[in-house]
Amino acid sequence: MNVGSQHFRTIWLKPDDETVVQLIDQRFLPHRFVIEEVGTVEQMATAIRDMHVRGAGLIGASAGYGMYLAAVKAAARPAGEIDEHLSRAAAQLKARKGQTRRKKSRLLCAQPDRLRTKTQIIAG
């Protein structure tokens, strides 16, 4: 999407702080252009639940970035705690059905196993 002469994606890592995800808050479009900063799994679950992001593709990408935020935090934990941390994050993003949205939940089913390996690589 172009705003003025600048191109924006709908979701991206903050260039000067890759522990923060930025997204275009779609609740305000088309009248206002608002960039929201998300730094925790809880904040991402809220963004998905409260429709800051819309559409299956962006919901899935947002859930993926939520797991990325969990993996970044997991990398600082002892190796024995990584699985539990990622599982809790996935549950948070999937939970609240009744509160969060169904399509996003299906997209997260296998994420903890994939991210555990990537987190172990990052952690060294």
KACORKA-V941667 format. One record per residue. N is the residue number from 1. PSI is psi in degrees with one decimal (NA if undefined). Layout:
n->N psi->PSI
n->N psi->PSI
This chain:
n->1 psi->139.4
n->2 psi->131.7
n->3 psi->114.9
n->4 psi->-126.7
n->5 psi->9.3
n->6 psi->135.5
n->7 psi->136.9
n->8 psi->142.8
n->9 psi->171.3
n->10 psi->-22.2
n->11 psi->140.5
n->12 psi->164.2
n->13 psi->140.1
n->14 psi->124.9
n->15 psi->-37.7
n->16 psi->4.3
n->17 psi->91.7
n->18 psi->10.1
n->19 psi->5.7
n->20 psi->132.4
n->21 psi->133.9
n->22 psi->143.6
n->23 psi->154.9
n->24 psi->119.2
n->25 psi->105.1
n->26 psi->-7.9
n->27 psi->-24.7
n->28 psi->-12.5
n->29 psi->146.3
n->30 psi->5.3
n->31 psi->-33.3
n->32 psi->148.8
n->33 psi->108.2
n->34 psi->126.6
n->35 psi->122.2
n->36 psi->142.1
n->37 psi->129.3
n->38 psi->125.9
n->39 psi->-2.6
n->40 psi->161.3
n->41 psi->-40.2
n->42 psi->-43.5
n->43 psi->-37.7
n->44 psi->-40.5
n->45 psi->-39.5
n->46 psi->-42.5
n->47 psi->-39.6
n->48 psi->-48.3
n->49 psi->-43.2
n->50 psi->12.8
n->51 psi->37.3
n->52 psi->-27.4
n->53 psi->144.4
n->54 psi->149.4
n->55 psi->141.6
n->56 psi->-42.1
n->57 psi->-46.4
n->58 psi->-33.0
n->59 psi->-46.2
n->60 psi->-43.2
n->61 psi->-40.7
n->62 psi->-42.7
n->63 psi->-40.1
n->64 psi->-43.0
n->65 psi->-33.2
n->66 psi->-42.0
n->67 psi->-33.5
n->68 psi->-46.2
n->69 psi->-39.3
n->70 psi->-40.6
n->71 psi->-38.6
n->72 psi->-45.3
n->73 psi->-36.4
n->74 psi->-31.4
n->75 psi->-25.5
n->76 psi->-4.9
n->77 psi->160.4
n->78 psi->148.2
n->79 psi->-36.4
n->80 psi->-14.6
n->81 psi->-6.8
n->82 psi->-49.0
n->83 psi->-47.3
n->84 psi->-42.8
n->85 psi->-46.9
n->86 psi->-37.4
n->87 psi->-41.4
n->88 psi->-40.5
n->89 psi->-45.2
n->90 psi->-41.1
n->91 psi->-39.5
n->92 psi->-43.6
n->93 psi->-32.7
n->94 psi->-27.6
n->95 psi->-175.7
n->96 psi->17.8
n->97 psi->131.0
n->98 psi->-32.0
n->99 psi->-51.5
n->100 psi->175.1
n->101 psi->147.4
n->102 psi->-45.5
n->103 psi->-42.6
n->104 psi->-38.2
n->105 psi->-41.1
n->106 psi->-31.0
n->107 psi->-18.0
n->108 psi->-0.3
n->109 psi->-42.2
n->110 psi->3.0
n->111 psi->-43.5
n->112 psi->-40.2
n->113 psi->-41.6
n->114 psi->-43.0
n->115 psi->-27.7
n->116 psi->-47.0
n->117 psi->-44.6
n->118 psi->-37.8
n->119 psi->-39.1
n->120 psi->-34.6
n->121 psi->-45.2
n->122 psi->-43.1
n->123 psi->-18.0
n->124 psi->NA
